[in-house]
Amino acid sequence: MLPYAPSSVAVARQCLSSDLQEWGVYETAIDDAVLVVSELLSNALRHAHPLPSGQVKVSWRWTDGHVEVAVSDGGATTEPRAGRASLSALGGRGLGIVEYLADRWGVRHEGETTTVWAVVTALNVVSDGRMPVPEPAGRERV
């Protein structure tokens, strides 16, 4: 769980980047996953309500060469969807960026909680022919 505050975006980006580096994920895949979590969390802060605790939940897991990131919030009056921003628009590109970088993404509703998730290809480095580091089950920030 992270505070429902803009500063949480930087915290989530840094934590995800550190975990993926530790797990040996390629740098370009780290960049993509970090950008995706940044867009999902920014959208939650901009368009949705916090969870009843006043926070947002950010989680990720890395399995089978993919990282799944998820952001859970208290929902909004509209359904998250990728829009088509005009060239001069200052915003409105977040889910379009997610759609471009992710293999797939979607929205889950559980009671009053809305979770937007995305799956990004994230292969790890195997530089000397040895077996890759075992893939961790996942991590959730509390």
MODELLER restraints for C-alpha pairs under 7 A, 6 or more apart:
rsr = mdl.restraints
at = mdl.atoms
rsr.add(forms.Gaussian(group=physical.xy_distance, feature=features.Distance(at['CA:1:A'], at['CA:55:A']), mean=6.20, stdev=0.5))
rsr.add(forms.Gaussian(group=physical.xy_distance, feature=features.Distance(at['CA:1:A'], at['CA:56:A']), mean=5.63, stdev=0.5))
rsr.add(forms.Gaussian(group=physical.xy_distance, feature=features.Distance(at['CA:1:A'], at['CA:57:A']), mean=4.39, stdev=0.5))
rsr.add(forms.Gaussian(group=physical.xy_distance, feature=features.Distance(at['CA:1:A'], at['CA:58:A']), mean=6.29, stdev=0.5))
rsr.add(forms.Gaussian(group=physical.xy_distance, feature=features.Distance(at['CA:1:A'], at['CA:141:A']), mean=5.48, stdev=0.5))
rsr.add(forms.Gaussian(group=physical.xy_distance, feature=features.Distance(at['CA:1:A'], at['CA:142:A']), mean=4.28, stdev=0.5))
rsr.add(forms.Gaussian(group=physical.xy_distance, feature=features.Distance(at['CA:2:A'], at['CA:8:A']), mean=6.13, stdev=0.5))
rsr.add(forms.Gaussian(group=physical.xy_distance, feature=features.Distance(at['CA:2:A'], at['CA:55:A']), mean=5.55, stdev=0.5))
rsr.add(forms.Gaussian(group=physical.xy_distance, feature=features.Distance(at['CA:2:A'], at['CA:56:A']), mean=5.44, stdev=0.5))
rsr.add(forms.Gaussian(group=physical.xy_distance, feature=features.Distance(at['CA:2:A'], at['CA:57:A']), mean=6.15, stdev=0.5))
rsr.add(forms.Gaussian(group=physical.xy_distance, feature=features.Distance(at['CA:2:A'], at['CA:142:A']), mean=6.78, stdev=0.5))
rsr.add(forms.Gaussian(group=physical.xy_distance, feature=features.Distance(at['CA:3:A'], at['CA:54:A']), mean=6.99, stdev=0.5))
rsr.add(forms.Gaussian(group=physical.xy_distance, feature=features.Distance(at['CA:3:A'], at['CA:55:A']), mean=4.61, stdev=0.5))
rsr.add(forms.Gaussian(group=physical.xy_distance, feature=features.Distance(at['CA:3:A'], at['CA:56:A']), mean=6.31, stdev=0.5))
rsr.add(forms.Gaussian(group=physical.xy_distance, feature=features.Distance(at['CA:4:A'], at['CA:45:A']), mean=6.58, stdev=0.5))
rsr.add(forms.Gaussian(group=physical.xy_distance, feature=features.Distance(at['CA:4:A'], at['CA:50:A']), mean=6.11, stdev=0.5))
rsr.add(forms.Gaussian(group=physical.xy_distance, feature=features.Distance(at['CA:4:A'], at['CA:54:A']), mean=6.30, stdev=0.5))
rsr.add(forms.Gaussian(group=physical.xy_distance, feature=features.Distance(at['CA:4:A'], at['CA:55:A']), mean=4.65, stdev=0.5))
rsr.add(forms.Gaussian(group=physical.xy_distance, feature=features.Distance(at['CA:4:A'], at['CA:56:A']), mean=5.70, stdev=0.5))
rsr.add(forms.Gaussian(group=physical.xy_distance, feature=features.Distance(at['CA:5:A'], at['CA:45:A']), mean=6.92, stdev=0.5))
rsr.add(forms.Gaussian(group=physical.xy_distance, feature=features.Distance(at['CA:9:A'], at['CA:38:A']), mean=5.81, stdev=0.5))
rsr.add(forms.Gaussian(group=physical.xy_distance, feature=features.Distance(at['CA:9:A'], at['CA:41:A']), mean=6.34, stdev=0.5))
rsr.add(forms.Gaussian(group=physical.xy_distance, feature=features.Distance(at['CA:9:A'], at['CA:42:A']), mean=6.74, stdev=0.5))
rsr.add(forms.Gaussian(group=physical.xy_distance, feature=features.Distance(at['CA:13:A'], at['CA:34:A']), mean=5.38, stdev=0.5))
rsr.add(forms.Gaussian(group=physical.xy_distance, feature=features.Distance(at['CA:13:A'], at['CA:37:A']), mean=6.96, stdev=0.5))
rsr.add(forms.Gaussian(group=physical.xy_distance, feature=features.Distance(at['CA:13:A'], at['CA:38:A']), mean=6.39, stdev=0.5))
rsr.add(forms.Gaussian(group=physical.xy_distance, feature=features.Distance(at['CA:16:A'], at['CA:34:A']), mean=6.57, stdev=0.5))
rsr.add(forms.Gaussian(group=physical.xy_distance, feature=features.Distance(at['CA:17:A'], at['CA:30:A']), mean=6.11, stdev=0.5))
rsr.add(forms.Gaussian(group=physical.xy_distance, feature=features.Distance(at['CA:17:A'], at['CA:34:A']), mean=6.43, stdev=0.5))
rsr.add(forms.Gaussian(group=physical.xy_distance, feature=features.Distance(at['CA:20:A'], at['CA:30:A']), mean=6.35, stdev=0.5))
rsr.add(forms.Gaussian(group=physical.xy_distance, feature=features.Distance(at['CA:23:A'], at['CA:133:A']), mean=6.97, stdev=0.5))
rsr.add(forms.Gaussian(group=physical.xy_distance, feature=features.Distance(at['CA:24:A'], at['CA:124:A']), mean=4.96, stdev=0.5))
rsr.add(forms.Gaussian(group=physical.xy_distance, feature=features.Distance(at['CA:24:A'], at['CA:125:A']), mean=5.58, stdev=0.5))
rsr.add(forms.Gaussian(group=physical.xy_distance, feature=features.Distance(at['CA:25:A'], at['CA:122:A']), mean=6.05, stdev=0.5))
rsr.add(forms.Gaussian(group=physical.xy_distance, feature=features.Distance(at['CA:25:A'], at['CA:123:A']), mean=5.59, stdev=0.5))
rsr.add(forms.Gaussian(group=physical.xy_distance, feature=features.Distance(at['CA:25:A'], at['CA:124:A']), mean=3.85, stdev=0.5))
rsr.add(forms.Gaussian(group=physical.xy_distance, feature=features.Distance(at['CA:25:A'], at['CA:125:A']), mean=5.96, stdev=0.5))
rsr.add(forms.Gaussian(group=physical.xy_distance, feature=features.Distance(at['CA:26:A'], at['CA:122:A']), mean=6.85, stdev=0.5))
rsr.add(forms.Gaussian(group=physical.xy_distance, feature=features.Distance(at['CA:26:A'], at['CA:123:A']), mean=6.23, stdev=0.5))
rsr.add(forms.Gaussian(group=physical.xy_distance, feature=features.Distance(at['CA:26:A'], at['CA:124:A']), mean=5.49, stdev=0.5))
rsr.add(forms.Gaussian(group=physical.xy_distance, feature=features.Distance(at['CA:26:A'], at['CA:125:A']), mean=5.95, stdev=0.5))
rsr.add(forms.Gaussian(group=physical.xy_distance, feature=features.Distance(at['CA:29:A'], at['CA:121:A']), mean=6.76, stdev=0.5))
rsr.add(forms.Gaussian(group=physical.xy_distance, feature=features.Distance(at['CA:29:A'], at['CA:122:A']), mean=5.03, stdev=0.5))
rsr.add(forms.Gaussian(group=physical.xy_distance, feature=features.Distance(at['CA:32:A'], at['CA:101:A']), mean=6.43, stdev=0.5))
rsr.add(forms.Gaussian(group=physical.xy_distance, feature=features.Distance(at['CA:33:A'], at['CA:120:A']), mean=6.24, stdev=0.5))
rsr.add(forms.Gaussian(group=physical.xy_distance, feature=features.Distance(at['CA:36:A'], at['CA:98:A']), mean=5.42, stdev=0.5))
rsr.add(forms.Gaussian(group=physical.xy_distance, feature=features.Distance(at['CA:37:A'], at['CA:69:A']), mean=6.31, stdev=0.5))
rsr.add(forms.Gaussian(group=physical.xy_distance, feature=features.Distance(at['CA:39:A'], at['CA:94:A']), mean=5.25, stdev=0.5))
rsr.add(forms.Gaussian(group=physical.xy_distance, feature=features.Distance(at['CA:40:A'], at['CA:71:A']), mean=6.41, stdev=0.5))
rsr.add(forms.Gaussian(group=physical.xy_distance, feature=features.Distance(at['CA:40:A'], at['CA:116:A']), mean=6.99, stdev=0.5))
rsr.add(forms.Gaussian(group=physical.xy_distance, feature=features.Distance(at['CA:41:A'], at['CA:71:A']), mean=6.15, stdev=0.5))
rsr.add(forms.Gaussian(group=physical.xy_distance, feature=features.Distance(at['CA:44:A'], at['CA:73:A']), mean=6.50, stdev=0.5))
rsr.add(forms.Gaussian(group=physical.xy_distance, feature=features.Distance(at['CA:47:A'], at['CA:76:A']), mean=6.38, stdev=0.5))
rsr.add(forms.Gaussian(group=physical.xy_distance, feature=features.Distance(at['CA:48:A'], at['CA:73:A']), mean=6.63, stdev=0.5))
rsr.add(forms.Gaussian(group=physical.xy_distance, feature=features.Distance(at['CA:48:A'], at['CA:74:A']), mean=6.40, stdev=0.5))
rsr.add(forms.Gaussian(group=physical.xy_distance, feature=features.Distance(at['CA:48:A'], at['CA:75:A']), mean=5.15, stdev=0.5))
rsr.add(forms.Gaussian(group=physical.xy_distance, feature=features.Distance(at['CA:48:A'], at['CA:76:A']), mean=4.43, stdev=0.5))
rsr.add(forms.Gaussian(group=physical.xy_distance, feature=features.Distance(at['CA:49:A'], at['CA:73:A']), mean=6.27, stdev=0.5))
rsr.add(forms.Gaussian(group=physical.xy_distance, feature=features.Distance(at['CA:49:A'], at['CA:74:A']), mean=4.72, stdev=0.5))
rsr.add(forms.Gaussian(group=physical.xy_distance, feature=features.Distance(at['CA:49:A'], at['CA:75:A']), mean=5.62, stdev=0.5))
rsr.add(forms.Gaussian(group=physical.xy_distance, feature=features.Distance(at['CA:49:A'], at['CA:76:A']), mean=6.15, stdev=0.5))
rsr.add(forms.Gaussian(group=physical.xy_distance, feature=features.Distance(at['CA:50:A'], at['CA:56:A']), mean=5.83, stdev=0.5))
rsr.add(forms.Gaussian(group=physical.xy_distance, feature=features.Distance(at['CA:50:A'], at['CA:73:A']), mean=5.21, stdev=0.5))
rsr.add(forms.Gaussian(group=physical.xy_distance, feature=features.Distance(at['CA:50:A'], at['CA:74:A']), mean=4.79, stdev=0.5))
rsr.add(forms.Gaussian(group=physical.xy_distance, feature=features.Distance(at['CA:51:A'], at['CA:73:A']), mean=5.07, stdev=0.5))
rsr.add(forms.Gaussian(group=physical.xy_distance, feature=features.Distance(at['CA:51:A'], at['CA:74:A']), mean=4.29, stdev=0.5))
rsr.add(forms.Gaussian(group=physical.xy_distance, feature=features.Distance(at['CA:51:A'], at['CA:113:A']), mean=6.97, stdev=0.5))
rsr.add(forms.Gaussian(group=physical.xy_distance, feature=features.Distance(at['CA:52:A'], at['CA:74:A']), mean=6.96, stdev=0.5))
rsr.add(forms.Gaussian(group=physical.xy_distance, feature=features.Distance(at['CA:56:A'], at['CA:72:A']), mean=5.84, stdev=0.5))
rsr.add(forms.Gaussian(group=physical.xy_distance, feature=features.Distance(at['CA:56:A'], at['CA:73:A']), mean=5.18, stdev=0.5))
rsr.add(forms.Gaussian(group=physical.xy_distance, feature=features.Distance(at['CA:57:A'], at['CA:71:A']), mean=5.63, stdev=0.5))
rsr.add(forms.Gaussian(group=physical.xy_distance, feature=features.Distance(at['CA:57:A'], at['CA:72:A']), mean=4.97, stdev=0.5))
rsr.add(forms.Gaussian(group=physical.xy_distance, feature=features.Distance(at['CA:57:A'], at['CA:73:A']), mean=6.69, stdev=0.5))
rsr.add(forms.Gaussian(group=physical.xy_distance, feature=features.Distance(at['CA:58:A'], at['CA:70:A']), mean=5.79, stdev=0.5))
rsr.add(forms.Gaussian(group=physical.xy_distance, feature=features.Distance(at['CA:58:A'], at['CA:71:A']), mean=4.64, stdev=0.5))
rsr.add(forms.Gaussian(group=physical.xy_distance, feature=features.Distance(at['CA:58:A'], at['CA:72:A']), mean=6.54, stdev=0.5))
rsr.add(forms.Gaussian(group=physical.xy_distance, feature=features.Distance(at['CA:58:A'], at['CA:140:A']), mean=6.48, stdev=0.5))
rsr.add(forms.Gaussian(group=physical.xy_distance, feature=features.Distance(at['CA:58:A'], at['CA:141:A']), mean=6.29, stdev=0.5))
rsr.add(forms.Gaussian(group=physical.xy_distance, feature=features.Distance(at['CA:59:A'], at['CA:69:A']), mean=5.78, stdev=0.5))
rsr.add(forms.Gaussian(group=physical.xy_distance, feature=features.Distance(at['CA:59:A'], at['CA:70:A']), mean=5.32, stdev=0.5))
rsr.add(forms.Gaussian(group=physical.xy_distance, feature=features.Distance(at['CA:59:A'], at['CA:71:A']), mean=6.62, stdev=0.5))
rsr.add(forms.Gaussian(group=physical.xy_distance, feature=features.Distance(at['CA:59:A'], at['CA:139:A']), mean=6.07, stdev=0.5))
rsr.add(forms.Gaussian(group=physical.xy_distance, feature=features.Distance(at['CA:59:A'], at['CA:140:A']), mean=4.30, stdev=0.5))
rsr.add(forms.Gaussian(group=physical.xy_distance, feature=features.Distance(at['CA:59:A'], at['CA:141:A']), mean=6.23, stdev=0.5))
rsr.add(forms.Gaussian(group=physical.xy_distance, feature=features.Distance(at['CA:60:A'], at['CA:67:A']), mean=6.70, stdev=0.5))
rsr.add(forms.Gaussian(group=physical.xy_distance, feature=features.Distance(at['CA:60:A'], at['CA:68:A']), mean=5.38, stdev=0.5))
rsr.add(forms.Gaussian(group=physical.xy_distance, feature=features.Distance(at['CA:60:A'], at['CA:69:A']), mean=4.29, stdev=0.5))
rsr.add(forms.Gaussian(group=physical.xy_distance, feature=features.Distance(at['CA:60:A'], at['CA:70:A']), mean=6.21, stdev=0.5))
rsr.add(forms.Gaussian(group=physical.xy_distance, feature=features.Distance(at['CA:60:A'], at['CA:138:A']), mean=5.82, stdev=0.5))
rsr.add(forms.Gaussian(group=physical.xy_distance, feature=features.Distance(at['CA:60:A'], at['CA:139:A']), mean=5.53, stdev=0.5))
rsr.add(forms.Gaussian(group=physical.xy_distance, feature=features.Distance(at['CA:60:A'], at['CA:140:A']), mean=6.24, stdev=0.5))
rsr.add(forms.Gaussian(group=physical.xy_distance, feature=features.Distance(at['CA:61:A'], at['CA:67:A']), mean=5.55, stdev=0.5))
rsr.add(forms.Gaussian(group=physical.xy_distance, feature=features.Distance(at['CA:61:A'], at['CA:68:A']), mean=5.44, stdev=0.5))
rsr.add(forms.Gaussian(group=physical.xy_distance, feature=features.Distance(at['CA:61:A'], at['CA:69:A']), mean=6.78, stdev=0.5))
rsr.add(forms.Gaussian(group=physical.xy_distance, feature=features.Distance(at['CA:61:A'], at['CA:137:A']), mean=6.03, stdev=0.5))
rsr.add(forms.Gaussian(group=physical.xy_distance, feature=features.Distance(at['CA:61:A'], at['CA:138:A']), mean=3.62, stdev=0.5))
rsr.add(forms.Gaussian(group=physical.xy_distance, feature=features.Distance(at['CA:61:A'], at['CA:139:A']), mean=5.81, stdev=0.5))
rsr.add(forms.Gaussian(group=physical.xy_distance, feature=features.Distance(at['CA:62:A'], at['CA:68:A']), mean=6.45, stdev=0.5))
rsr.add(forms.Gaussian(group=physical.xy_distance, feature=features.Distance(at['CA:62:A'], at['CA:135:A']), mean=6.50, stdev=0.5))
rsr.add(forms.Gaussian(group=physical.xy_distance, feature=features.Distance(at['CA:62:A'], at['CA:136:A']), mean=6.31, stdev=0.5))
rsr.add(forms.Gaussian(group=physical.xy_distance, feature=features.Distance(at['CA:62:A'], at['CA:137:A']), mean=6.56, stdev=0.5))
rsr.add(forms.Gaussian(group=physical.xy_distance, feature=features.Distance(at['CA:62:A'], at['CA:138:A']), mean=5.90, stdev=0.5))
rsr.add(forms.Gaussian(group=physical.xy_distance, feature=features.Distance(at['CA:63:A'], at['CA:135:A']), mean=5.83, stdev=0.5))
rsr.add(forms.Gaussian(group=physical.xy_distance, feature=features.Distance(at['CA:63:A'], at['CA:137:A']), mean=6.91, stdev=0.5))
rsr.add(forms.Gaussian(group=physical.xy_distance, feature=features.Distance(at['CA:65:A'], at['CA:121:A']), mean=6.05, stdev=0.5))
rsr.add(forms.Gaussian(group=physical.xy_distance, feature=features.Distance(at['CA:65:A'], at['CA:122:A']), mean=5.15, stdev=0.5))
rsr.add(forms.Gaussian(group=physical.xy_distance, feature=features.Distance(at['CA:65:A'], at['CA:123:A']), mean=4.65, stdev=0.5))
rsr.add(forms.Gaussian(group=physical.xy_distance, feature=features.Distance(at['CA:66:A'], at['CA:119:A']), mean=6.40, stdev=0.5))
rsr.add(forms.Gaussian(group=physical.xy_distance, feature=features.Distance(at['CA:66:A'], at['CA:120:A']), mean=5.51, stdev=0.5))
rsr.add(forms.Gaussian(group=physical.xy_distance, feature=features.Distance(at['CA:66:A'], at['CA:121:A']), mean=4.39, stdev=0.5))
rsr.add(forms.Gaussian(group=physical.xy_distance, feature=features.Distance(at['CA:66:A'], at['CA:122:A']), mean=4.71, stdev=0.5))
rsr.add(forms.Gaussian(group=physical.xy_distance, feature=features.Distance(at['CA:66:A'], at['CA:123:A']), mean=6.80, stdev=0.5))
rsr.add(forms.Gaussian(group=physical.xy_distance, feature=features.Distance(at['CA:67:A'], at['CA:119:A']), mean=5.67, stdev=0.5))
rsr.add(forms.Gaussian(group=physical.xy_distance, feature=features.Distance(at['CA:67:A'], at['CA:120:A']), mean=5.38, stdev=0.5))
rsr.add(forms.Gaussian(group=physical.xy_distance, feature=features.Distance(at['CA:67:A'], at['CA:121:A']), mean=6.41, stdev=0.5))
rsr.add(forms.Gaussian(group=physical.xy_distance, feature=features.Distance(at['CA:67:A'], at['CA:122:A']), mean=5.91, stdev=0.5))
rsr.add(forms.Gaussian(group=physical.xy_distance, feature=features.Distance(at['CA:68:A'], at['CA:117:A']), mean=6.87, stdev=0.5))
rsr.add(forms.Gaussian(group=physical.xy_distance, feature=features.Distance(at['CA:68:A'], at['CA:118:A']), mean=5.61, stdev=0.5))
rsr.add(forms.Gaussian(group=physical.xy_distance, feature=features.Distance(at['CA:68:A'], at['CA:119:A']), mean=4.34, stdev=0.5))
rsr.add(forms.Gaussian(group=physical.xy_distance, feature=features.Distance(at['CA:68:A'], at['CA:120:A']), mean=6.43, stdev=0.5))
rsr.add(forms.Gaussian(group=physical.xy_distance, feature=features.Distance(at['CA:69:A'], at['CA:117:A']), mean=5.58, stdev=0.5))
rsr.add(forms.Gaussian(group=physical.xy_distance, feature=features.Distance(at['CA:69:A'], at['CA:118:A']), mean=5.53, stdev=0.5))
rsr.add(forms.Gaussian(group=physical.xy_distance, feature=features.Distance(at['CA:69:A'], at['CA:119:A']), mean=6.53, stdev=0.5))
rsr.add(forms.Gaussian(group=physical.xy_distance, feature=features.Distance(at['CA:70:A'], at['CA:115:A']), mean=6.39, stdev=0.5))
rsr.add(forms.Gaussian(group=physical.xy_distance, feature=features.Distance(at['CA:70:A'], at['CA:116:A']), mean=5.66, stdev=0.5))
rsr.add(forms.Gaussian(group=physical.xy_distance, feature=features.Distance(at['CA:70:A'], at['CA:117:A']), mean=4.13, stdev=0.5))
rsr.add(forms.Gaussian(group=physical.xy_distance, feature=features.Distance(at['CA:70:A'], at['CA:118:A']), mean=6.54, stdev=0.5))
rsr.add(forms.Gaussian(group=physical.xy_distance, feature=features.Distance(at['CA:71:A'], at['CA:115:A']), mean=5.43, stdev=0.5))
rsr.add(forms.Gaussian(group=physical.xy_distance, feature=features.Distance(at['CA:71:A'], at['CA:116:A']), mean=5.48, stdev=0.5))
rsr.add(forms.Gaussian(group=physical.xy_distance, feature=features.Distance(at['CA:71:A'], at['CA:117:A']), mean=6.42, stdev=0.5))
rsr.add(forms.Gaussian(group=physical.xy_distance, feature=features.Distance(at['CA:72:A'], at['CA:113:A']), mean=6.43, stdev=0.5))
rsr.add(forms.Gaussian(group=physical.xy_distance, feature=features.Distance(at['CA:72:A'], at['CA:114:A']), mean=5.46, stdev=0.5))
rsr.add(forms.Gaussian(group=physical.xy_distance, feature=features.Distance(at['CA:72:A'], at['CA:115:A']), mean=4.11, stdev=0.5))
rsr.add(forms.Gaussian(group=physical.xy_distance, feature=features.Distance(at['CA:72:A'], at['CA:116:A']), mean=6.51, stdev=0.5))
rsr.add(forms.Gaussian(group=physical.xy_distance, feature=features.Distance(at['CA:73:A'], at['CA:113:A']), mean=5.67, stdev=0.5))
rsr.add(forms.Gaussian(group=physical.xy_distance, feature=features.Distance(at['CA:73:A'], at['CA:114:A']), mean=5.46, stdev=0.5))
rsr.add(forms.Gaussian(group=physical.xy_distance, feature=features.Distance(at['CA:73:A'], at['CA:115:A']), mean=6.49, stdev=0.5))
rsr.add(forms.Gaussian(group=physical.xy_distance, feature=features.Distance(at['CA:74:A'], at['CA:112:A']), mean=5.86, stdev=0.5))
rsr.add(forms.Gaussian(group=physical.xy_distance, feature=features.Distance(at['CA:74:A'], at['CA:113:A']), mean=4.85, stdev=0.5))
rsr.add(forms.Gaussian(group=physical.xy_distance, feature=features.Distance(at['CA:74:A'], at['CA:114:A']), mean=6.06, stdev=0.5))
rsr.add(forms.Gaussian(group=physical.xy_distance, feature=features.Distance(at['CA:75:A'], at['CA:112:A']), mean=6.48, stdev=0.5))
rsr.add(forms.Gaussian(group=physical.xy_distance, feature=features.Distance(at['CA:75:A'], at['CA:113:A']), mean=5.84, stdev=0.5))
rsr.add(forms.Gaussian(group=physical.xy_distance, feature=features.Distance(at['CA:75:A'], at['CA:114:A']), mean=5.01, stdev=0.5))
rsr.add(forms.Gaussian(group=physical.xy_distance, feature=features.Distance(at['CA:81:A'], at['CA:95:A']), mean=6.58, stdev=0.5))
rsr.add(forms.Gaussian(group=physical.xy_distance, feature=features.Distance(at['CA:82:A'], at['CA:95:A']), mean=4.59, stdev=0.5))
rsr.add(forms.Gaussian(group=physical.xy_distance, feature=features.Distance(at['CA:82:A'], at['CA:96:A']), mean=4.98, stdev=0.5))
rsr.add(forms.Gaussian(group=physical.xy_distance, feature=features.Distance(at['CA:83:A'], at['CA:92:A']), mean=6.30, stdev=0.5))
rsr.add(forms.Gaussian(group=physical.xy_distance, feature=features.Distance(at['CA:83:A'], at['CA:93:A']), mean=6.70, stdev=0.5))
rsr.add(forms.Gaussian(group=physical.xy_distance, feature=features.Distance(at['CA:83:A'], at['CA:96:A']), mean=6.45, stdev=0.5))
rsr.add(forms.Gaussian(group=physical.xy_distance, feature=features.Distance(at['CA:84:A'], at['CA:93:A']), mean=6.94, stdev=0.5))
rsr.add(forms.Gaussian(group=physical.xy_distance, feature=features.Distance(at['CA:85:A'], at['CA:92:A']), mean=5.28, stdev=0.5))
rsr.add(forms.Gaussian(group=physical.xy_distance, feature=features.Distance(at['CA:85:A'], at['CA:93:A']), mean=6.06, stdev=0.5))
rsr.add(forms.Gaussian(group=physical.xy_distance, feature=features.Distance(at['CA:99:A'], at['CA:105:A']), mean=6.90, stdev=0.5))
rsr.add(forms.Gaussian(group=physical.xy_distance, feature=features.Distance(at['CA:101:A'], at['CA:120:A']), mean=6.88, stdev=0.5))
rsr.add(forms.Gaussian(group=physical.xy_distance, feature=features.Distance(at['CA:102:A'], at['CA:118:A']), mean=6.03, stdev=0.5))
rsr.add(forms.Gaussian(group=physical.xy_distance, feature=features.Distance(at['CA:102:A'], at['CA:119:A']), mean=5.47, stdev=0.5))
rsr.add(forms.Gaussian(group=physical.xy_distance, feature=features.Distance(at['CA:102:A'], at['CA:120:A']), mean=4.64, stdev=0.5))
rsr.add(forms.Gaussian(group=physical.xy_distance, feature=features.Distance(at['CA:103:A'], at['CA:119:A']), mean=5.63, stdev=0.5))
rsr.add(forms.Gaussian(group=physical.xy_distance, feature=features.Distance(at['CA:103:A'], at['CA:120:A']), mean=5.51, stdev=0.5))
rsr.add(forms.Gaussian(group=physical.xy_distance, feature=features.Distance(at['CA:103:A'], at['CA:121:A']), mean=6.87, stdev=0.5))
rsr.add(forms.Gaussian(group=physical.xy_distance, feature=features.Distance(at['CA:104:A'], at['CA:118:A']), mean=5.83, stdev=0.5))
rsr.add(forms.Gaussian(group=physical.xy_distance, feature=features.Distance(at['CA:104:A'], at['CA:119:A']), mean=5.57, stdev=0.5))
rsr.add(forms.Gaussian(group=physical.xy_distance, feature=features.Distance(at['CA:105:A'], at['CA:117:A']), mean=5.49, stdev=0.5))
rsr.add(forms.Gaussian(group=physical.xy_distance, feature=features.Distance(at['CA:105:A'], at['CA:118:A']), mean=4.02, stdev=0.5))
rsr.add(forms.Gaussian(group=physical.xy_distance, feature=features.Distance(at['CA:105:A'], at['CA:119:A']), mean=6.22, stdev=0.5))
rsr.add(forms.Gaussian(group=physical.xy_distance, feature=features.Distance(at['CA:106:A'], at['CA:116:A']), mean=5.79, stdev=0.5))
rsr.add(forms.Gaussian(group=physical.xy_distance, feature=features.Distance(at['CA:106:A'], at['CA:117:A']), mean=5.56, stdev=0.5))
rsr.add(forms.Gaussian(group=physical.xy_distance, feature=features.Distance(at['CA:106:A'], at['CA:118:A']), mean=6.55, stdev=0.5))
rsr.add(forms.Gaussian(group=physical.xy_distance, feature=features.Distance(at['CA:107:A'], at['CA:114:A']), mean=6.99, stdev=0.5))
rsr.add(forms.Gaussian(group=physical.xy_distance, feature=features.Distance(at['CA:107:A'], at['CA:115:A']), mean=5.64, stdev=0.5))
rsr.add(forms.Gaussian(group=physical.xy_distance, feature=features.Distance(at['CA:107:A'], at['CA:116:A']), mean=4.50, stdev=0.5))
rsr.add(forms.Gaussian(group=physical.xy_distance, feature=features.Distance(at['CA:107:A'], at['CA:117:A']), mean=6.35, stdev=0.5))
rsr.add(forms.Gaussian(group=physical.xy_distance, feature=features.Distance(at['CA:108:A'], at['CA:114:A']), mean=5.84, stdev=0.5))
rsr.add(forms.Gaussian(group=physical.xy_distance, feature=features.Distance(at['CA:108:A'], at['CA:115:A']), mean=5.09, stdev=0.5))
rsr.add(forms.Gaussian(group=physical.xy_distance, feature=features.Distance(at['CA:108:A'], at['CA:116:A']), mean=6.46, stdev=0.5))
rsr.add(forms.Gaussian(group=physical.xy_distance, feature=features.Distance(at['CA:109:A'], at['CA:115:A']), mean=6.37, stdev=0.5))
rsr.add(forms.Gaussian(group=physical.xy_distance, feature=features.Distance(at['CA:126:A'], at['CA:132:A']), mean=5.76, stdev=0.5))
